[in-house]
Amino acid sequence: NRVKLNFDIENGGFWDRFGVLLRLRQEADRITMAKPDLVLTIGSTATKYTRSILSDARIPVVFTAVANPMDAGCPSLQDAGAGVTGATLYMDMAESMRVVHQLFPDVKKIGMVHSDDVNGVAHVENARANAQNVGIQISSKLVDKADSIIPSVKELLDNGKGAQMYAVPLDTYYGLRKYEPTLDLSDFGAEYNLPIVSFAMVRVPGAVLYIGADFGVVGNLSGVQAIKILKAHKKPDVLSILKQQKPIILLDPERIAALHISLPESVLKNKSLRQDGLWVLSN
Protein backbone atom coordinates (compact mmCIF):
# COMPACT_ATOMS: atom_id res chain seq x y z
CA ASN A 1 0.00 0.00 0.00
CA ARG A 2 1.43 3.34 -1.04
CA VAL A 3 0.58 6.86 0.17
CA LYS A 4 1.80 9.75 -1.99
CA LEU A 5 1.23 13.37 -0.98
CA ASN A 6 0.74 15.85 -3.82
CA PHE A 7 1.68 19.52 -3.62
CA ASP A 8 0.87 22.75 -5.40
CA ILE A 9 4.33 23.96 -6.42
CA GLU A 10 3.16 27.20 -8.01
CA ASN A 11 1.62 28.42 -4.75
CA GLY A 12 4.90 27.96 -2.95
CA GLY A 13 4.09 25.35 -0.30
CA PHE A 14 5.69 21.96 0.15
CA TRP A 15 7.35 20.16 3.09
CA ASP A 16 7.72 23.25 5.23
CA ARG A 17 4.01 24.12 5.18
CA PHE A 18 2.10 23.30 8.36
CA GLY A 19 -0.71 21.68 6.41
CA VAL A 20 1.68 19.23 4.78
CA LEU A 21 3.19 18.23 8.10
CA LEU A 22 -0.30 17.76 9.51
CA ARG A 23 -1.19 15.47 6.61
CA LEU A 24 1.97 13.44 7.19
CA ARG A 25 1.05 12.89 10.82
CA GLN A 26 -2.54 12.07 9.92
CA GLU A 27 -1.34 9.44 7.45
CA ALA A 28 1.00 8.01 10.08
CA ASP A 29 -1.92 7.74 12.53
CA ARG A 30 -4.03 6.03 9.87
CA ILE A 31 -1.24 3.59 9.03
CA THR A 32 -0.82 2.61 12.68
CA MET A 33 -4.50 1.64 12.74
CA ALA A 34 -3.88 -0.69 9.78
CA LYS A 35 -0.97 -2.34 11.67
CA PRO A 36 1.29 -3.23 8.70
CA ASP A 37 4.36 -5.41 9.17
CA LEU A 38 6.66 -2.60 8.01
CA VAL A 39 6.57 1.00 6.77
CA LEU A 40 8.95 2.42 4.18
CA THR A 41 9.41 6.19 4.30
CA ILE A 42 10.84 8.06 1.32
CA GLY A 43 12.74 11.26 1.98
CA SER A 44 13.92 13.14 5.06
CA THR A 45 10.70 14.94 5.94
CA ALA A 46 8.43 11.92 5.55
CA THR A 47 10.79 10.02 7.83
CA LYS A 48 11.28 12.76 10.42
CA TYR A 49 7.61 13.60 10.95
CA THR A 50 6.17 10.07 10.98
CA ARG A 51 8.86 7.96 12.64
CA SER A 52 7.86 8.60 16.27
CA ILE A 53 4.19 7.78 15.66
CA LEU A 54 5.03 4.56 13.82
CA SER A 55 7.78 3.37 16.17
CA ASP A 56 5.61 4.10 19.23
CA ALA A 57 3.06 1.74 17.66
CA ARG A 58 5.86 -0.87 17.37
CA ILE A 59 5.75 -0.83 13.58
CA PRO A 60 9.24 -1.22 12.04
CA VAL A 61 10.28 1.75 9.90
CA VAL A 62 12.79 1.59 7.02
CA PHE A 63 13.73 4.80 5.22
CA THR A 64 15.27 5.53 1.84
CA ALA A 65 16.24 8.60 -0.27
CA VAL A 66 17.46 10.46 2.84
CA ALA A 67 20.46 12.69 2.11
CA ASN A 68 21.53 13.07 5.74
CA PRO A 69 20.06 10.74 8.41
CA MET A 70 20.47 13.35 11.14
CA ASP A 71 18.11 15.64 9.24
CA ALA A 72 15.56 12.83 9.47
CA GLY A 73 15.78 12.60 13.27
CA CYS A 74 18.54 9.99 13.50
CA PRO A 75 21.14 10.27 16.32
CA SER A 76 24.04 9.77 13.89
CA LEU A 77 24.99 8.70 10.38
CA GLN A 78 25.09 5.08 11.55
CA ASP A 79 22.35 4.89 14.21
CA ALA A 80 18.76 5.50 13.08
CA GLY A 81 17.30 5.46 16.59
CA ALA A 82 14.49 3.49 18.20
CA GLY A 83 12.39 1.38 15.84
CA VAL A 84 13.98 2.75 12.66
CA THR A 85 16.66 1.79 10.15
CA GLY A 86 17.27 2.40 6.48
CA ALA A 87 19.70 3.40 3.76
CA THR A 88 20.98 6.89 3.05
CA LEU A 89 22.06 8.85 -0.01
CA TYR A 90 24.72 10.45 2.18
CA MET A 91 28.12 10.51 0.52
CA ASP A 92 31.42 11.85 1.73
CA MET A 93 31.49 15.24 -0.01
CA ALA A 94 35.23 15.39 0.59
CA GLU A 95 35.60 12.65 -2.01
CA SER A 96 33.17 14.35 -4.40
CA MET A 97 34.99 17.68 -4.19
CA ARG A 98 38.31 15.90 -4.68
CA VAL A 99 36.97 14.48 -7.95
CA VAL A 100 35.74 17.91 -9.08
CA HIS A 101 39.17 19.40 -8.33
CA GLN A 102 40.94 16.53 -10.08
CA LEU A 103 38.88 16.94 -13.27
CA PHE A 104 38.64 20.75 -13.21
CA PRO A 105 41.80 21.98 -11.45
CA ASP A 106 41.29 25.57 -12.66
CA VAL A 107 37.83 25.89 -11.09
CA LYS A 108 38.04 27.90 -7.86
CA LYS A 109 34.43 29.13 -7.53
CA ILE A 110 31.24 27.08 -7.79
CA GLY A 111 27.69 28.44 -7.69
CA MET A 112 24.79 26.43 -6.23
CA VAL A 113 21.07 27.30 -6.26
CA HIS A 114 18.84 25.55 -3.74
CA SER A 115 15.50 25.84 -1.97
CA ASP A 116 14.65 25.37 1.71
CA ASP A 117 14.32 21.64 1.10
CA VAL A 118 15.97 19.78 3.99
CA ASN A 119 18.14 17.66 1.72
CA GLY A 120 19.07 20.64 -0.45
CA VAL A 121 20.22 22.82 2.45
CA ALA A 122 22.24 19.97 3.99
CA HIS A 123 23.84 19.09 0.66
CA VAL A 124 24.95 22.64 -0.08
CA GLU A 125 26.42 23.16 3.39
CA ASN A 126 28.20 19.80 3.23
CA ALA A 127 29.68 20.72 -0.14
CA ARG A 128 30.73 24.17 1.09
CA ALA A 129 32.54 22.76 4.13
CA ASN A 130 34.50 20.21 2.09
CA ALA A 131 35.23 22.40 -0.93
CA GLN A 132 37.54 24.56 1.18
CA ASN A 133 39.90 21.61 1.61
CA VAL A 134 40.67 21.60 -2.13
CA GLY A 135 40.77 25.37 -2.53
CA ILE A 136 37.27 25.80 -3.95
CA GLN A 137 34.80 28.44 -2.78
CA ILE A 138 31.07 27.74 -3.02
CA SER A 139 28.57 30.57 -3.31
CA SER A 140 24.90 29.67 -2.93
CA LYS A 141 21.54 31.30 -3.50
CA LEU A 142 18.30 30.33 -1.74
CA VAL A 143 15.19 30.40 -3.93
CA ASP A 144 11.51 29.73 -3.44
CA LYS A 145 10.30 26.54 -5.10
CA ALA A 146 8.22 28.57 -7.57
CA ASP A 147 11.11 30.90 -8.55
CA SER A 148 12.96 30.88 -11.84
CA ILE A 149 16.60 29.86 -11.54
CA ILE A 150 17.90 32.46 -14.02
CA PRO A 151 18.13 35.52 -11.72
CA SER A 152 20.04 33.47 -9.16
CA VAL A 153 22.57 32.00 -11.59
CA LYS A 154 23.15 35.48 -13.02
CA GLU A 155 23.81 36.84 -9.53
CA LEU A 156 26.25 34.00 -8.79
CA LEU A 157 28.09 34.78 -12.01
CA ASP A 158 28.20 38.54 -11.45
CA ASN A 159 28.53 40.76 -8.39
CA GLY A 160 32.10 39.67 -7.78
CA LYS A 161 31.14 36.05 -7.05
CA GLY A 162 32.43 34.88 -10.41
CA ALA A 163 31.11 31.30 -10.57
CA GLN A 164 33.22 29.18 -12.92
CA MET A 165 30.95 26.15 -12.56
CA TYR A 166 27.43 25.43 -11.35
CA ALA A 167 26.49 22.46 -9.18
CA VAL A 168 23.06 20.87 -8.76
CA PRO A 169 22.36 19.55 -5.24
CA LEU A 170 19.86 16.92 -4.08
CA ASP A 171 16.87 19.26 -3.90
CA THR A 172 13.17 18.89 -4.70
CA TYR A 173 13.35 22.34 -6.34
CA TYR A 174 14.70 20.59 -9.45
CA GLY A 175 12.83 17.29 -9.52
CA LEU A 176 9.35 18.53 -8.68
CA ARG A 177 9.34 21.02 -11.56
CA LYS A 178 10.18 18.32 -14.13
CA TYR A 179 13.77 19.60 -14.21
CA GLU A 180 12.77 22.90 -15.84
CA PRO A 181 15.41 24.73 -13.74
CA THR A 182 18.14 22.44 -15.07
CA LEU A 183 17.05 23.12 -18.66
CA ASP A 184 17.42 26.86 -18.02
CA LEU A 185 20.71 26.26 -16.20
CA SER A 186 21.95 24.21 -19.15
CA ASP A 187 21.13 26.99 -21.62
CA PHE A 188 22.84 29.53 -19.38
CA GLY A 189 25.93 27.35 -18.96
CA ALA A 190 26.17 26.80 -22.71
CA GLU A 191 25.86 30.55 -23.38
CA TYR A 192 28.67 31.40 -20.97
CA ASN A 193 30.69 28.21 -21.55
CA LEU A 194 30.36 27.10 -17.92
CA PRO A 195 30.31 23.41 -16.91
CA ILE A 196 27.60 21.95 -14.69
CA VAL A 197 28.17 19.19 -12.14
CA SER A 198 25.26 17.28 -10.62
CA PHE A 199 25.47 15.79 -7.14
CA ALA A 200 22.10 14.11 -7.85
CA MET A 201 22.35 10.88 -9.83
CA VAL A 202 19.48 11.66 -12.15
CA ARG A 203 19.90 12.78 -15.76
CA VAL A 204 20.30 16.55 -15.57
CA PRO A 205 20.14 18.32 -18.95
CA GLY A 206 23.46 20.01 -19.59
CA ALA A 207 25.48 18.35 -16.84
CA VAL A 208 29.06 17.45 -17.72
CA LEU A 209 29.82 15.56 -14.53
CA TYR A 210 27.72 13.46 -12.13
CA ILE A 211 29.00 12.44 -8.70
CA GLY A 212 27.01 10.80 -5.94
CA ALA A 213 24.94 7.93 -4.66
CA ASP A 214 22.65 6.06 -7.03
CA PHE A 215 18.98 6.03 -6.04
CA GLY A 216 18.65 2.45 -7.28
CA VAL A 217 21.58 1.23 -5.20
CA VAL A 218 20.29 2.97 -2.07
CA GLY A 219 16.78 1.66 -2.70
CA ASN A 220 18.17 -1.87 -2.91
CA LEU A 221 20.01 -1.35 0.39
CA SER A 222 16.72 -0.32 2.02
CA GLY A 223 15.20 -3.49 0.60
CA VAL A 224 17.98 -5.49 2.25
CA GLN A 225 17.03 -3.91 5.59
CA ALA A 226 13.36 -4.74 5.04
CA ILE A 227 14.19 -8.38 4.28
CA LYS A 228 16.19 -8.68 7.50
CA ILE A 229 13.20 -7.38 9.45
CA LEU A 230 10.45 -9.34 7.66
CA LYS A 231 12.27 -12.62 7.01
CA ALA A 232 14.92 -12.82 9.74
CA HIS A 233 12.70 -11.03 12.30
CA LYS A 234 15.44 -8.61 13.32
CA LYS A 235 14.56 -5.41 15.12
CA PRO A 236 15.33 -2.17 13.25
CA ASP A 237 17.29 -0.91 16.26
CA VAL A 238 20.06 -3.47 15.74
CA LEU A 239 20.52 -2.65 12.05
CA SER A 240 22.95 0.17 11.32
CA ILE A 241 22.16 2.61 8.52
CA LEU A 242 23.49 1.41 5.17
CA LYS A 243 25.02 3.62 2.48
CA GLN A 244 26.79 3.33 -0.85
CA GLN A 245 30.47 3.14 -0.07
CA LYS A 246 31.92 4.99 -3.06
CA PRO A 247 30.32 7.62 -5.28
CA ILE A 248 29.47 6.84 -8.88
CA ILE A 249 31.30 9.18 -11.27
CA LEU A 250 29.83 9.81 -14.72
CA LEU A 251 30.88 12.13 -17.55
CA ASP A 252 28.85 13.26 -20.56
CA PRO A 253 31.18 13.21 -23.61
CA GLU A 254 28.72 15.25 -25.71
CA ARG A 255 28.70 18.11 -23.20
CA ILE A 256 32.49 17.91 -22.88
CA ALA A 257 32.81 18.34 -26.64
CA ALA A 258 30.17 21.09 -26.79
CA LEU A 259 31.94 23.15 -24.12
CA HIS A 260 35.42 22.39 -25.56
CA ILE A 261 36.60 21.07 -22.19
CA SER A 262 39.98 19.39 -21.87
CA LEU A 263 40.12 16.82 -19.08
CA PRO A 264 43.26 15.18 -17.66
CA GLU A 265 44.20 12.09 -19.67
CA SER A 266 45.38 10.40 -16.49
CA VAL A 267 41.77 10.37 -15.33
CA LEU A 268 40.10 9.55 -18.65
CA LYS A 269 42.18 6.40 -19.15
CA ASN A 270 39.99 4.73 -16.51
CA LYS A 271 36.70 5.43 -18.30
CA SER A 272 34.22 2.96 -19.77
CA LEU A 273 31.11 3.62 -21.88
CA ARG A 274 27.58 2.98 -20.60
CA GLN A 275 24.59 2.11 -22.78
CA ASP A 276 23.16 5.61 -22.26
CA GLY A 277 26.28 7.19 -23.76
CA LEU A 278 27.82 8.40 -20.49
CA TRP A 279 31.33 7.54 -19.41
CA VAL A 280 31.88 5.81 -16.08
CA LEU A 281 35.08 6.69 -14.27
CA SER A 282 36.63 4.15 -11.93
CA ASN A 283 37.72 5.65 -8.67
KAGI-V406191 format. One record per backbone hydrogen bond with DSSP energy under -0.5 kcal/mol. CO is the residue of the C=O (numbers start at 1). NH is the residue of the N-H. Records with the same first field share a line. If there is no record, write none. Layout:
CO=NH / NH
This chain:
7=9
8=11 / 13
9=12
14=17
17=21
18=22
19=23
20=24
21=25
22=26
23=27
24=28
25=29
26=30
27=31
28=32
29=33
30=34
31=35 / 36
37=60
39=41 / 62
41=43 / 64
43=47
44=48
45=49
47=50 / 51
50=54
51=55
52=56
53=57
54=59
55=58
58=60
60=39
61=85
62=41
63=87
64=43
65=67
66=89 / 90
68=71
69=72 / 74
70=73
78=80 / 241
79=76
81=84
83=61
85=63
86=242
87=66
88=244
91=93
92=95 / 96
93=97
94=98
95=99
96=100
97=101
98=102
99=103
100=104
104=107
106=108
108=137
109=164 / 165
110=139
111=167
112=141
114=143
117=121
118=122
119=123
120=124
121=125
122=126
123=127
124=128
125=129
126=130
127=131
128=132
130=133
131=134 / 136
132=135
137=110 / 139
139=112
141=114
144=147
149=153
150=154
151=155
152=156
153=157
154=158
156=163
157=162
158=161
164=195
165=111
166=197
167=113 / 169
168=199
169=171
171=174 / 175
172=176
174=177 / 179
175=178
177=180
179=183
180=184
181=185
182=186
183=187
184=188
185=189
186=190
187=191
188=192
189=193 / 194
195=166
196=208 / 209
197=168 / 199
198=211
200=202
202=204
203=205
204=207
208=252
209=198
210=250
212=248
213=201
214=218
215=219
216=220
217=221
218=222
219=223
220=224
221=225
222=226
223=227
224=228
225=229
226=230
227=231 / 232
228=234
235=238
236=239
238=240
242=88
248=212 / 250
249=281
250=210
251=253 / 279
252=256
253=257
254=258
255=259
256=261
257=260
261=263
264=267 / 268
265=269
267=270
268=271
270=282
272=280
274=277
277=253
278=274
279=251 / 281
280=272 / 282
281=249
